[in-house]
Structure formats: C-alpha cells, structure tokens
Amino acid sequence: MGKSKEILRGAEIFIRSLKDEGVKHLFGYPGGAVLHIYDELYKQTDIEHILVRHEQGAAHAADGYARATGKPGVVLVTSGPGVTNTVTGIATAYMDSIPLVVFSGQVPTKLIGNDAFQEVDAVGITRPCVKHNFLVKDVKELASTIKKAFYVAMSGRPGPVLVDIPKDVTADSCEYEYPETVDMRSYRPVVKGHPGQIRRAAELILSANKPMIYSGGGVILSEASEELIEFTRYLGYPITNTLMGLGGYPATDKQFIGMLGMHGTYEANMAMHHCDVLIAIGARFDDRVTGDLEKFCPYAKIIHIDVDPSSISKNVPVDIPIVGDVKHVLKDLNAILRDHKSKPDAAAIKPWWDQIKEWQGIDCLKYDRKSKIIKPQYVVEKLYELTKGDAYVTSDVGQHQMWAAQFYKFDKPRRWINSGGLGTMGFGLPAAMGVKKAFPDAIVACITGEASLVMCIQELSTCLQYGLPVKIINLNNRYMGMVRQWQEFFYAGRYSHSYMDALPDFVKLAESFGHVVMLVDKTSDVEGALKEALAMKDKLVLMDFITDQTENVYPMIASGKGQHEMHLSPERELA
C-alpha cells in the first residue's frame, strides 16, 4: 500500500502550500473571513507575517519586495473592505507587470451572493486589473489553485493574481498534496523567439546609420541586464531607458544618453525622433514615452522584442516583431550578431554620435546649484553622491519622482522602485518597507513629496514595529507639485486645489510614531543632514526638506506634442 497523505484543514493547507512554494514573507491584515488562516500563522515560524496598517500598504509593500527581489510578493487580507482596499495596489502591480499573489478571504460559500456581512465580489472587482484570478469553492482545489497562482504570476509577462478563499474552505479538510508542476492548456507563454525573426532583426540592426536602443522594464523583469549590456557594447550604439527600465543598463556608461519620454533628456528624445533603426527591448511604447503617436519615430524601421504578444503593434506598428522572453531572445540575438559576416561599423555611425553629443551639449538638466532656497534636484544629487549610487530608491508620483529618475544614476537593475504605469501616490513608503524587509542591510531611501507621503503615512507604525529603518526624503514644496506645474503651463496659473494648505507638522507627526525627524530649510544643511541620517543605520529618519515652490521639471513634452517638441527650462529654451 502507498503511503497515506496527511489530512489537513484548509487553513493548514494554505500555510503548507506557501511553505512549499518557498514564501518567507507575507504582508497582510486580519479580519473575520481569514481568522482560521491567521490562527495557523500563529502556530508556525517559517513564514514571517508583516502587519501593515492599511491593506493598500500590504499590496505596495509586497510590490516593493517583488520589484527588488524578483520573487513574488504575497498578500493576505480579509473579505469586503479588506480586499477592496488592496485594489489600488493590485492595479499598480498590474500596470508595471509585477508578480503579486493576493489572497483574500471570502464569506462562506453558501452565503456568496446573499449580501452577507463584508461580502464583495472580489473576482469581479479585480478582474480588470489582475493577470488572472480564482475563487476556490472546494478545499480539494486549494493547493493546486495556489500553485497555479504563483505560476501565472511569475511566468510570461508577470503580474498580480488574486485567489479568493471562502471561510468554510479554510475550515474544511482533505488530503494534502502540493503539485510539483502546473499544466494549463489555455496558458502557454512563449519563451524562445522565432529564429527567422531574430536573424532578420540582426540584418536590420547591422545596416543602421542612426540606430537607437530603447529598453524598458521587461529587461529587468526577465533578468536580462547582462545580455543587454553585451548587446549594446558590442554594437557601440546609443541606448535610452524608460522610467521603468532605469538600471537595466548602467546610467554611468558612456553609451547611455539618459531616460526618454515626457521628462526625458533632450538628447534621448531627439535621438529617438531622428533614428533610422529603433530596437525596442521589453518596452511597451507607453504614451509618456511616445508623445504624439503620429509624430513618433517617423524615419525608423522598428524592431520590437516582448514576451507579451498583445503588446506588439498595440500602440506603434513595428517592422520586425519578436515574441519571446527578453533574456532568451537577446542571448540568441547576441550569438547571431557575433557570428555574422558583417560587423558593427563605428565609422558609419560616427556622424550620428557627433549629432548626439551636440544635443548633449545643451545640458538640458542644468539648474541653479547656488540657490539659497533648496532645489529638489540638489537633494537627489547629494543622496546619489553619498550613497555612491548603491541605494534602493523608492518614490511616490509627481515632480519628485521625475527628479529622482533624472538625477539618481542607477547602474544596477531592481534598485529603482516606483509606480510607473498607474502613477500611485502613497506607493513610496510601503514599497520601501517591502524592500527593506527583503534587504535589511541595504540603504533604502524613499524620495517623496508631502502630498504623497500623507497618503500612507500610517505605515510609519509598521516600520517601527518591524524595525525597518528606511530613510524618507520629503521634498516638501507645499504643493501637489506636478499638478501645480501643469496648472502653471496649461491653465494660466489657476492653482485649483493644488496648494497643500493644512499640512501636518512632519516633525511632531513622525516623532509621535517613534522615529527620528530632521527639518532642513537651507541648502548649506542638505549634505550634513543626509550624512547624519545615513549614519543612523538602525533608525527610520524622515528628512523634511523645504524646497523651492516654483521649481518645475524640465525637459517636458506637452500633451499632443512629439518627442522633438520639448519644453526646456526657460534659460535653455531653444529659439
């Protein structure tokens, strides 16, 4: 007779499944529908549960953990408001293709559809912003469903998966067996690129006179930075990163010409506009990158490498599509290029590099470094210098996010943690918690603004409880900065509800949570404050930098404009 399997309750199966999946950290908040699971969590020590102070914080913390580690972030919340509070975090992960597995409690199966206490249709509500979701109606399906959830979240184009578990399922019992593999007939993501398409791409790449490499977050998600570096350096071509792709190629490398897009560098956007061959790698042609689609790359033949076939030609028609995992495709492409009878011709593209260097000479990111009022760019530059570019940097959304992207030079992948697609205020602090939990010895800095910071400020309590000494750089200009900038440019300076007229005293507020606070209002004090904060390795430090209220982010591509139609700062505006 074969060995009999253990009989376990659903809540026990849940915990055992997470252990068998290798989960070490779980971000969550308890409630009635998940109390059986929380009781089992109490009985074990293999999985550490981090109690957040709002379910949105759980999703963002798991998201930050996933972005920094490449492992799935895991969330556990209760039914009703517990799961609805996670929706913003789930949508944030979905837009940026971040692997999350979110477990939500549900009312007992016999009450589903009866408007029971704390019942919502979690599957229906989350369907538009998850890669997939499941409702488990039988305890016998729980372990296999959990296995499928992790597989779907991590494979192909990653993304969040929700598993909704009714309370009675966690109380029922069955034999426990965790599947070793998953076979889903309707889900078979392509990994290897088509060899013929890759050869065609190589021919076009080597024929270019004005080439441009445009790489995005897909490079980071597929762990393809080494392959991208080999590809770019072998060819000698210029490269730009999207906001999500920063760190996929070293920002200090001479071939890197800055981030592109709405607030990208002049040289990157002009090179995109004028190139004759565009090699798009793990990028999705987002509207903040392309500007007016009618004006986008008018002279270029376009190669597009992406694991998601639905992204190919979705926004921009391409000439050579290659569907496959970026790492695998670049490996094959690099091998073909090195064996090709034609070799990269540095002399042929020298005029192109000369033109790019001329654009670089404009110094589009220049600002007044001698200002007595603190310039936000200066704070970011000093943070970069003092951390030697080796910190994990999270951000919220707005002007501070763009300054962080422009002035912190990311040489490594998974160091830049920000909400790119959804643009979620409140993301920065809980995301920093997730990163710090993953890498307790690393410097983790959250660059934020006062409007964003207050959205999830309650997570300061979580940081205290779990000893997560992140450094918060609050670039405080007393405005919703990017909203104010748009109102200045496009609404004749009518600052409708963008002024933060009743801000808390951040010093008293953060101290009440048990943390160290610094108020910095002089440029001469910026470097000293940052040094002091970074030296306090075991303390969360909130630095409240009072910055110039009038400072704007440049360059800027206005809505409806092309990449070559940038606004530069007034002193750099071209005739």
C-alpha positions, 0 to 999 in steps of 0.5 A: 500500500502507498503511503497515506497523505496527511489530512489537513484543514484548509487553513493548514493547507494554505500555510503548507502550500506557501511553505512549499512554494518557498514564501518567507514573507507575507504582508497582510491584515486580519479580519473575520473571513481569514481568522482560521488562516491567521490562527495557523500563522500563529502556530508556525515560524517559517513564514514571517507575517508583516502587519501593515496598517492599511491593506493598500500598504500590504499590496505596495509593500509586497510590490516593493519586495517583488520589484527588488527581489524578483520573487513574488510578493504575497498578500493576505487580507480579509473579505469586503473592505479588506480586499477592496482596499488592496485594489489600488495596489493590485492595479499598480502591480498590474500596470508595471507587470509585477508578480503579486499573489493576493489572497483574500478571504471570502464569506462562506460559500453558501452565503456568496451572493446573499449580501452577507456581512463584508461580502464583495465580489472580489473576482469581479472587482479585480478582474480588470486589473489582475493577470488572472484570478480564482475563487476556490469553492472546494478545499480539494482545489486549494493547493493546486489553485495556489500553485497555479497562482504563483505560476501565472504570476511569475511566468510570461509577462508577470503580474498580480493574481488574486485567489479568493478563499471562502471561510468554510474552505479554510475550515474544511479538510482533505488530503494534502498534496502540493503539485510539483508542476502546473499544466494549463492548456489555455496558458502557454507563454512563449519563451524562445523567439522565432529564429527567422525573426531574430536573424532578420532583426540582426540584418536590420540592426547591422545596416543602421546609420542612426540606430537607437536602443530603447529598453524598458522594464521587461529587461529587468523583469526577465533578468536580462541586464547582462545580455543587454549590456553585451548587446549594446557594447558590442554594437557601440550604439546609443541606448535610452531607458524608460522610467521603468527600465532605469538600471537595466543598463548602467546610467554611468556608461558612456553609451547611455544618453539618459531616460526618454519620454515626457521628462526625458533628456533632450538628447534621448528624445531627439535621438529617438525622433531622428533614428533610422533603426529603433530596437525596442527591448521589453518596452511597451511604447507607453504614451509618456514615452511616445508623445504624439503617436503620429509624430513618433519615430517617423524615419525608423524601421522598428524592431520590437522584442516582448514576451507579451504578444498583445503588446506588439503593434498595440500602440506603434506598428513595428517592422520586425516583431519578436515574441519571446522572453527578453533574456532568451531572445537577446542571448540568441540575438547576441550569438547571431550578431557575433557570428555574422559576416558583417560587423558593427561599423563605428565609422558609419555611425560616427556622424550620428554620435557627433549629432548626439553629443551636440544635443548633449551639449545643451545640458538640458538638466542644468539648474541653479546649484547656488540657490539659497532656497533648496532645489529638489534636484540638489537633494537627489544629487547629494543622496546619489553622491553619498550613497555612491549610487548603491541605494534602493530608491523608492518614490511616490508620483509627481515632480519628485519622482521625475527628479529622482529618475533624472538625477539618481544614476542607477547602474544596477537593475531592481534598485529603482522602485516606483509606480510607473504605469498607474502613477500611485501616490502613497506607493513610496513608503510601503514599497520601501518597507517591502524592500527593506524587509527583503534587504535589511542591510541595504540603504533604502531611501524613499524620495517623496513629496508631502502630498504623497507621503500623507497618503500612507503615512500610517505605515510609519507604525509598521516600520517601527514595529518591524524595525525597518529603518528606511530613510524618507526624503520629503521634498516638501514644496507645499504643493501637489507639485506636478499638478501645480506645474501643469496648472502653471503651463496649461491653465494660466496659473489657476492653482485649483486645489493644488496648494497643500494648505493644512499640512501636518507638522512632519516633525511632531507627526513622525516623532509621535510614531517613534522615529527620528525627524530632521527639518532642513530649510537651507541648502548649506544643511542638505549634505550634513543632514543626509550624512547624519541620517545615513549614519543612523543605520538602525533608525527610520529618519524622515528628512523634511526638506523645504524646497523651492515652490516654483521649481518645475521639471524640465525637459517636458513634452506637452500633451499632443506634442512629439518627442522633438517638441520639448519644453526646456527650462526657460534659460535653455529654451531653444529659439 
